[in-house]
Amino acid sequence: MGKCFLIRRIYDLLNYKSTTTTELHKQFFEVECDQVLFNDLGIHGNDINEEKSILRGFPLGGSLELTTKLSSLPTECLTLIFQNVGFSGLFSCLLVCRAWCRKVVPILWSKPFDKLPKDNRYKLIRTYITSLSTEEKSFLNLQLKKHGFSIPNTTISLFNYPIYLKELSYVELYQAVDSGIKYYRKSFIGRNTYKLTFLITKSLCKMFLTKNINDSSYHLQSFKIDKYFIQINDIFPEIDLFSKVYPGLSQITKFSLNYYNPISDNLFKLLQYFPSLCKGLCYLDITLPYFENNTIIIDLLISIIKAQRSLQEFNLSGARIGANFIIPNLFSFHCNSLVSVKFKNVNFHKVNLHLITSCKRLENLTIYHCTGLTRSSLPSANNLLNDNSTYFFDYNGMRLKSLNIGCSPKCSQIPKIILESPLTETCQELCLDLITPEIINATRRNCQNVTTLKLRDYFIINDVIKESSSKISSSLLFNLFHGLLLEKLIISISPKNSDYDELNVRAIDLPPSCWYLELRCGFSERQLYELLLSKDCVAPISLLILDYLKLNIFHLMTVRDFAMVKGTLKYFEIGGRKDFDKSELKVIKDLQNEYNVTVIFQEN
């Protein structure tokens, strides 16, 4: 019935001969020709000209007093300060003086797609379109006019914004252009815009890839391919966009690949050419589709790994086959440069990890929710015997600092196997998500150098009872914490986790060596009070971080009382909250003024 009504309505519109025929035709079918996209620049012209006059009216260094203060800081120091200022805080620095503006703009525009609201995507693309060269605009308009559209030739940018871009995601760029087109064509019905989006995205991508800047600090550093409609060839560009431009991808140091299966022809060709396009990667992140079983793809990825001069960070996710070929090549070709390696959802069947001990610079290792790992997969103490047949760790080889282990409760033997290997000998940081008596015993025996412990979305399971209980949980945590020379404890539970608000750490669990406590989880006012102010709390906590979405004045008052009673707190960092009322601000000021506690607000 509904379909018949729609067909009849379309028929009526097509045959309606009144004076409003043309207008209705435009609104419903969008067949009006020569429509100009991103053409509201004139609306903002006065505002932009006003900003220009303000910026041009700045003295080079601002006021005399400000110039005097800034003159004592080298330019490099000022840049470093701005790089560590929160994103929102940088906007307030733009109109201080011309010198500050010149330093802040490149930072803000280095990652403009980060945290970009959908409603503002069109503004970003509108600005980038004004930065296209005259030749590129003319060429793009020739292509767009075939579809009845065009872009304006206006150029009113205050800065050369494209040169500041350091991280480019083709999918994020495509989505931003698509949102922009739909913003300007809100009444769009019955006509696909993907060709318009593709043409504009391709031109902007080419602009980013061809920025030939002598200053290496402005080079494009990262290129990312995410899941979206990448399996459609009309959306991912042809290889010519990457192979026939300079510098193209030759200067990037980071590459991330995450695609759907089956892989598109254009993306397949990019992977084929990639070893010749880029050889200077320091960071490589590969996420394979769950059912990827194409050995040709595995060979292409191995070619990319081999072509790089010195990989420092490598992440591999979702490899159900091929890990037994990828991993040995990784360790063989980059044993002298690898610093961080992460395996997630990888099948280690037939994988030999013995070569990992040859990675002399490796500091961080993550094995997260992997399968097929056995004792024979890992290096054993028997492989590291000296001439006198006594156990020792090869201190001329790998000296791991951080070990991150994640697993399903159904595979509880995997953490134990890893903890009992020589990988833990030099570890100073350990992250777990499963607590069992066997894992605790293995940790206490083999991780004597661990001073930082992180529990992330963790389960506590007893082999006998097979379920959580507060008494058993507390007992196990006490044994774990007091079995290490623990200085830093981090509890991290995702808000999506059903146990987010269930903090099961007691005051007595904190060892007297713990001076750093970070709680990225939920907790009641009573739980925090009993943790910090109980007579059982002997931990001299000097740095406390609370990242809780429901943080309230009672939590803040507990921290203030802790600072007053214990007298050890020096730094207090607050996350999860942006705004505070007067009573909450008063408690925070008491911490600062009366108890000399430095309060830090996290940038969300």
VOTIPA-411468 format. One record per residue (C-alpha): residue in three letters; x, y, z. Coordinates in steps of 0.02 Angstrom, whole numbers, padded with zeros to 5 digits, always signed. Each point is the difference from the previous one (the first is absolute). Example, Ala and Ser with C-alpha at 12.3 -4.5 7.8 and 13.67 -1.06 7.14 Angstrom:
REM residues 2
ALA+00615-00225+00390/SER+00069+00172-00033/
***
This chain:
REM residues 604
MET+00000+00000+00000/GLY+00141+00119+00049/LYS+00097-00040-00159/CYS-00153+00037-00107/PHE-00022+00167+00085/LEU+00183+00044-00030/ILE-00010-00049-00183/ARG-00160+00100-00022/ARG+00081+00150+00086/ILE+00151-00008-00115/TYR-00115-00013-00150/ASP-00099+00153+00058/LEU+00159+00101+00024/LEU+00063-00045-00173/ASN-00163+00052-00081/TYR-00041+00153+00107/LYS-00006+00151-00117/SER-00029+00146+00118/THR+00121+00145+00026/THR+00083-00096+00141/THR+00050-00146-00111/THR+00183+00049-00013/GLU+00018+00032+00186/LEU-00079-00167+00049/HIS+00106-00088-00129/LYS+00158+00074+00077/GLN-00045-00041+00178/PHE-00052-00180-00029/PHE+00120-00062-00132/GLU+00146+00121+00013/VAL+00025+00011-00188/GLU+00041+00185-00001/CYS+00162+00023-00094/ASP+00154+00100+00045/GLN-00028-00008+00187/VAL+00147+00074+00095/LEU+00053-00101+00152/PHE+00090+00074+00151/ASN-00050+00174-00060/ASP-00054+00087+00160/LEU+00169+00084+00019/GLY-00078+00168-00036/ILE-00109-00017+00155/HIS+00156-00009+00106/GLY+00101+00125-00100/ASN-00020+00145+00121/ASP+00048-00109+00149/ILE+00154-00065-00089/ASN+00054+00173-00056/GLU-00022+00061+00178/GLU+00109-00143+00064/LYS+00130+00042-00132/SER+00006+00181+00054/ILE+00019-00052+00182/LEU+00143-00119-00040/ARG+00087+00124-00114/GLY-00020+00134+00132/PHE+00097-00102+00128/PRO+00175+00058+00041/LEU+00121-00138-00042/GLY+00020-00051+00182/GLY-00158+00071+00079/SER+00008+00124+00143/LEU+00167+00063+00065/GLU-00025-00087+00167/LEU-00047-00164-00083/THR+00145+00014-00122/THR+00121+00024+00144/LYS-00063-00156+00087/LEU+00001-00105-00159/SER+00172+00059-00055/SER+00080-00103+00137/LEU-00073-00160-00074/PRO+00079-00075-00157/THR-00119-00033-00144/GLU+00023-00188+00022/CYS-00056+00012+00182/LEU-00155+00100-00046/THR-00046-00128-00133/LEU+00024-00142+00123/ILE-00114+00087+00126/PHE-00137+00022-00130/GLN+00014-00182-00053/ASN-00041-00052+00178/VAL-00145+00121+00023/GLY-00172-00079-00016/PHE-00088+00014-00167/SER-00136+00115+00066/GLY+00127+00108+00090/LEU+00093+00037-00161/PHE-00145+00101-00070/SER+00020+00130+00137/CYS+00181+00022-00055/LEU-00041+00046-00180/LEU-00038+00184+00027/VAL+00132+00040+00132/CYS+00129+00060-00125/ARG+00063-00038-00174/ALA+00146-00104+00064/TRP-00116-00112+00100/CYS-00122-00014-00144/ARG+00138-00058-00118/LYS+00048-00136+00124/VAL-00176-00058+00044/VAL-00078-00012-00174/PRO+00117-00138-00061/ILE-00038-00103+00156/LEU-00189+00019-00016/TRP+00004-00043-00185/SER+00119-00148+00016/LYS-00145-00116+00049/PRO-00159+00096-00047/PHE-00107-00157-00019/ASP+00027-00053+00181/LYS-00156+00026+00106/LEU-00082+00093-00145/PRO-00190+00009+00027/LYS-00104-00053-00149/ASP-00083+00170-00004/ASN+00168+00084-00032/ARG+00067-00114-00135/TYR-00062+00112-00140/LYS+00095+00148+00073/LEU+00164-00095-00003/ILE-00024-00056-00180/ARG-00057+00175-00051/THR+00165+00070+00066/TYR+00103-00134-00087/ILE-00088+00031-00166/THR+00053+00182+00005/SER+00180-00062+00013/LEU-00005-00100-00162/SER+00108+00071-00137/THR-00082+00093-00143/GLU+00047-00140-00120/GLU-00072-00134+00114/LYS-00162+00098+00024/SER-00020+00018-00188/PHE+00034-00185-00028/LEU-00119-00050+00140/ASN-00138+00114-00066/LEU+00014-00081-00172/GLN-00034-00168+00083/LEU-00139+00064+00113/LYS-00093+00091-00138/LYS-00031-00168-00083/HIS-00113-00032+00149/GLY-00074+00175+00006/PHE+00105+00068+00143/SER+00151+00110+00030/ILE+00104+00075+00140/PRO+00039+00185+00026/ASN+00163+00077-00058/THR+00014+00109+00155/THR+00165+00001+00093/ILE-00008+00088+00168/SER+00099-00114+00118/LEU+00096+00088+00137/PHE+00133-00137-00002/ASN+00059-00137-00114/TYR-00093-00128+00105/PRO+00035-00158-00103/ILE+00188+00005+00033/TYR-00031-00023+00186/LEU-00091-00166-00018/LYS+00102-00143+00074/GLU-00126-00142+00015/LEU-00110-00045-00148/SER-00138-00130+00004/TYR-00075-00025-00172/VAL-00163-00061+00078/GLU-00013+00148+00119/LEU+00031+00118-00145/TYR-00131-00089-00105/GLN-00128+00006+00140/ALA+00031+00186+00030/VAL-00023+00040-00185/ASP-00157-00108-00007/SER-00073+00091+00152/GLY+00043+00166-00080/ILE-00089-00040-00162/LYS-00153-00061+00093/TYR+00002+00158+00106/TYR-00013+00109-00155/ARG-00126-00115-00083/LYS-00115-00034+00147/SER-00151-00035-00109/PHE+00095-00135-00093/ILE-00111-00149-00046/GLY+00019-00135-00131/ARG+00174+00037-00061/ASN+00167-00071+00059/THR+00136+00124+00045/TYR+00144-00122+00013/LYS+00076+00054-00166/LEU+00001+00182+00054/THR+00074-00051+00167/PHE+00131-00107-00086/LEU+00055+00140-00118/ILE+00018+00131+00137/THR+00083-00123+00120/LYS+00125-00051-00133/SER+00047+00181-00036/LEU+00024+00041+00184/CYS+00099-00159+00028/LYS+00112+00046-00147/MET+00026+00173+00076/PHE+00059-00079+00163/LEU+00114-00124-00089/THR+00084+00132-00108/LYS+00045+00129+00132/ASN+00183+00022-00041/ILE+00070+00085+00155/ASN+00184+00014+00041/ASP-00037+00007+00186/SER-00012-00184+00051/SER-00107+00046+00151/TYR-00144+00031-00122/HIS+00015-00165-00092/LEU-00149-00117-00001/GLN+00042-00127+00135/SER-00145-00122+00005/PHE-00117-00081-00125/LYS-00147-00107+00055/ILE-00122-00112-00092/ASP-00150-00043+00108/LYS-00152-00108-00026/TYR-00140+00089-00091/PHE-00056-00031-00179/ILE+00178-00036-00051/GLN-00053-00159-00090/ILE-00082+00110-00133/ASN+00128+00050-00132/ASP-00091+00163-00038/ILE+00039+00060+00175/PHE+00182-00049+00023/PRO+00107+00089-00131/GLU+00105-00076-00136/ILE+00185-00035+00028/ASP+00047+00152-00108/LEU-00049+00116+00142/PHE+00140-00074+00105/SER+00128-00054-00129/LYS+00005+00155-00112/VAL+00011+00138+00130/TYR+00144+00064+00103/PRO+00040-00016+00142/GLY-00156-00108+00015/LEU+00020-00131+00135/SER+00190+00001-00006/GLN+00017+00106+00157/ILE-00127-00082+00115/THR+00062-00092+00154/LYS-00167-00077+00053/PHE-00118-00111-00098/SER-00160-00082+00063/LEU-00101-00125-00102/ASN-00172-00066+00045/TYR-00113-00060-00140/TYR-00152-00103-00043/ASN+00006-00167-00087/PRO+00004-00019-00149/ILE+00131+00132-00031/SER-00033+00124-00141/ASP+00106-00002-00158/ASN+00066+00176+00029/LEU+00052-00037+00180/PHE+00080-00163-00057/LYS+00105+00097-00127/LEU+00052+00125+00134/LEU+00065-00143+00108/GLN+00095-00067-00150/TYR+00085+00167-00033/PHE+00021+00052+00182/PRO+00176-00075+00025/SER+00064+00113-00140/LEU-00099+00152+00058/CYS+00053+00000+00182/LYS+00153-00072+00087/GLY+00014+00109+00155/LEU-00140-00064+00112/CYS+00032+00000+00186/TYR-00178-00052+00045/LEU-00102-00134-00089/ASP-00175-00052+00057/ILE-00088-00141-00093/THR-00176-00061+00039/LEU-00057-00146-00106/PRO-00181-00052-00028/TYR-00049-00146+00111/PHE-00019-00121-00147/GLU+00148+00061-00103/ASN+00080-00156-00075/ASN+00078+00073-00157/THR+00183-00049+00001/ILE+00036+00132-00133/ILE-00053+00136+00123/ILE+00115-00076+00132/ASP+00144+00003-00125/LEU-00034+00184-00041/LEU+00003+00045+00185/ILE+00164-00093+00021/SER+00071+00099-00147/ILE-00049+00163+00085/ILE+00085-00057+00161/LYS+00160-00050-00090/ALA+00008+00164-00098/GLN+00009+00111+00154/ARG+00170+00056+00062/SER-00036-00005+00187/LEU-00171-00037+00073/GLN-00014+00053+00181/GLU-00183-00038+00039/PHE-00101-00142-00075/ASN-00181-00049+00035/LEU-00084-00153-00073/SER-00185-00037+00030/GLY-00118-00134-00064/ALA+00128-00114-00084/ARG-00084-00170+00002/ILE+00122-00065-00131/GLY+00169+00063-00056/ALA+00070+00051+00169/ASN+00126-00142-00015/PHE+00071+00090-00153/ILE-00024+00182+00050/ILE+00078-00009+00175/PRO+00165-00087-00045/ASN+00030+00125-00140/LEU-00039+00144+00118/PHE+00128-00058+00129/SER+00130-00046-00130/PHE-00002+00166-00095/HIS-00028+00119+00147/CYS+00081-00082+00150/ASN+00114+00151+00024/SER-00136+00133-00006/LEU-00162-00068+00075/VAL-00051+00087+00161/SER-00184-00048+00015/VAL-00097-00151-00065/LYS-00186-00036+00022/PHE-00093-00158-00047/LYS-00190+00001+00015/ASN-00118-00141-00050/VAL+00143-00091-00084/ASN+00007-00189-00023/PHE+00173-00055+00057/HIS-00021-00176-00068/LYS+00170-00053-00072/VAL+00074+00169+00047/ASN+00175-00003+00073/LEU+00035+00152+00111/HIS+00178-00050+00046/LEU+00069+00135-00116/ILE-00077+00133+00111/THR+00150-00012+00116/SER+00109+00068-00141/CYS-00096+00165+00003/LYS+00126+00096+00104/ARG-00100+00161+00012/LEU-00171-00076+00033/GLU-00078+00081+00154/ASN-00189-00025-00017/LEU-00091-00162-00041/THR-00188-00026-00006/ILE-00082-00170-00024/TYR-00187+00030+00006/HIS-00136-00131-00023/CYS+00109-00112-00109/THR-00023-00187-00026/GLY+00112-00148-00037/LEU+00140+00057+00116/THR+00096-00143+00081/ARG+00160-00018+00102/SER+00092-00054-00156/SER-00052+00163-00087/LEU+00095+00106+00126/PRO+00184+00010+00041/SER+00041-00107+00150/ALA+00134+00008+00132/ASN+00082-00151-00083/ASN+00035+00108-00152/LEU+00092+00126+00108/LEU+00127-00110+00090/ASN+00178+00057+00022/ASP+00154-00110-00009/ASN-00019-00055+00182/SER-00179-00055-00031/THR-00074+00124+00123/TYR-00154+00102-00041/PHE+00027+00178-00053/PHE-00080+00129-00113/ASP+00093+00061-00153/TYR+00032+00179+00055/ASN+00084+00036-00167/GLY-00166-00039-00084/MET-00178+00053+00037/ARG-00036+00094+00162/LEU-00188+00014+00009/LYS-00070+00140+00109/SER-00188-00016-00024/LEU-00105-00157-00024/ASN-00188+00009-00036/ILE-00095-00164+00010/GLY-00184-00016-00041/CYS-00101-00159-00018/SER-00170-00079+00016/PRO-00040-00092+00163/LYS-00017-00155-00109/CYS+00186+00014-00043/SER+00068+00031+00174/GLN+00153-00107-00033/ILE+00071+00125-00126/PRO+00048+00137+00126/LYS+00082-00132+00110/ILE+00102-00065-00148/ILE+00057+00177-00044/LEU+00041+00046+00180/GLU+00106-00156+00021/SER+00105+00041-00154/PRO+00161+00105+00001/LEU-00101+00146-00073/THR-00040+00058+00177/GLU+00178+00003+00067/THR+00030+00186-00023/CYS-00180+00063-00004/GLN-00038+00153+00104/GLU-00180+00023-00056/LEU-00132-00136-00008/CYS-00181+00009-00060/LEU-00125-00140+00034/ASP-00186-00027-00029/LEU-00017-00168+00087/ILE+00040-00041+00181/THR+00012-00181+00057/PRO+00104-00084+00136/GLU+00112-00077-00135/ILE+00029+00167-00085/ILE+00038+00083+00167/ASN+00127-00135+00045/ALA+00084+00013-00171/THR+00006+00190+00017/ARG+00077-00005+00173/ARG+00131-00128-00053/ASN+00054+00077-00165/CYS-00038+00187+00007/GLN+00107+00062+00142/ASN+00052+00155-00098/VAL-00180+00058-00028/THR-00038+00164+00088/THR-00149+00056-00105/LEU-00156-00108-00009/LYS-00153+00037-00107/LEU-00163-00096+00015/ARG-00111+00034-00151/ASP-00180-00063-00013/TYR+00055-00146+00105/PHE-00084-00160+00060/ILE+00040-00081+00167/ILE-00028-00188-00003/ASN+00038-00137+00124/ASP+00031-00174-00069/VAL-00105-00079+00136/ILE-00152+00114+00009/LYS+00003+00059-00181/GLU-00090+00161+00044/SER+00040+00169+00073/SER-00027+00042+00182/SER+00059+00153+00095/LYS+00095-00103+00129/ILE+00093-00105-00128/SER+00032+00152-00112/SER+00076+00099+00144/SER+00107-00147+00053/LEU+00069-00025-00176/LEU+00033+00185-00027/PHE+00089+00012+00168/ASN+00114-00145-00048/LEU+00035+00076-00171/PHE+00036+00177+00059/HIS+00106-00051+00150/GLY+00096-00128-00100/LEU+00080+00139-00103/LEU+00103+00153+00042/LEU-00147+00100-00063/GLU+00020+00188-00019/LYS-00135+00040-00128/LEU-00174-00076-00008/ILE-00122+00037-00142/ILE-00179-00064-00001/SER-00086+00027-00168/ILE-00179-00057-00034/SER-00097+00056-00153/PRO-00166+00092+00030/LYS-00077-00130-00116/ASN+00050-00138+00120/SER-00137-00059+00119/ASP+00128+00005+00142/TYR+00044+00182-00032/ASP-00067+00060+00168/GLU+00066-00149+00100/LEU+00170+00044+00074/ASN+00056-00154+00097/VAL+00167+00064+00064/ARG+00013+00024+00189/ALA+00115+00114+00099/ILE+00091-00151+00071/ASP+00037-00060-00177/LEU+00111+00151-00036/PRO+00181-00040+00047/PRO+00107+00127+00095/SER+00109+00022-00156/CYS-00144+00070-00106/TRP+00013+00189-00025/TYR-00096+00013-00166/LEU-00185-00046-00014/GLU-00102+00021-00158/LEU-00185-00045+00000/ARG-00080+00005-00172/CYS-00159-00083+00057/GLY-00155+00028+00105/PHE-00010+00005+00189/SER-00124+00058+00130/GLU+00037+00136+00128/ARG+00011-00134+00134/GLN+00120-00109-00102/LEU+00119+00145-00028/TYR-00011+00054+00182/GLU+00040-00175+00063/LEU+00140-00020-00125/LEU+00091+00162+00042/LEU-00048+00042+00179/SER-00010-00171+00081/LYS+00128-00036+00136/ASP+00052-00149-00107/CYS+00066+00116-00136/VAL+00189+00006+00020/ALA+00040+00050-00180/PRO+00086+00171-00005/ILE-00095+00058-00154/SER+00076+00159-00069/LEU-00079-00004-00174/LEU-00185-00040-00017/ILE-00097-00006-00164/LEU-00190-00017+00001/ASP-00082-00019-00170/TYR-00184-00031+00037/LEU-00150+00063-00098/LYS-00104+00020+00159/LEU+00131+00085+00106/ASN-00088+00114+00127/ILE+00036+00116+00145/PHE+00003-00142+00127/HIS+00142-00083-00096/LEU+00093+00165-00003/MET-00027+00025+00186/THR+00070-00174+00033/VAL+00157+00046-00097/ARG+00014+00162+00098/ASP-00017-00095+00165/PHE+00131-00124-00059/ALA+00120+00142-00037/MET-00034+00073+00172/VAL+00012-00162+00100/LYS+00139-00094-00091/GLY+00102+00148-00060/THR+00080-00097-00144/LEU-00102+00062-00149/LYS+00095+00116-00117/TYR-00091-00019-00166/PHE-00184-00029-00036/GLU-00061-00025-00180/ILE-00185+00007-00044/GLY-00077-00082-00153/GLY-00177-00035-00059/ARG-00066+00172+00046/LYS+00010+00166-00092/ASP-00103+00120+00105/PHE-00009+00023+00188/ASP-00121+00099+00108/LYS+00052+00127+00131/SER+00003-00122+00146/GLU+00108-00123-00098/LEU+00119+00138-00054/LYS+00016+00053+00182/VAL+00057-00175+00050/ILE+00125+00000-00143/LYS+00068+00170+00053/ASP+00016-00064+00179/LEU+00108-00141-00067/GLN+00109+00124-00093/ASN+00013+00139+00129/GLU-00010-00087+00168/TYR+00085-00166-00036/ASN+00118+00049-00143/VAL-00070-00131-00117/THR+00025+00030-00186/VAL-00167-00032-00087/ILE+00002-00050-00183/PHE-00153-00009-00113/GLN+00007-00129-00139/GLU-00037+00052-00178/ASN-00151-00105-00052/
***
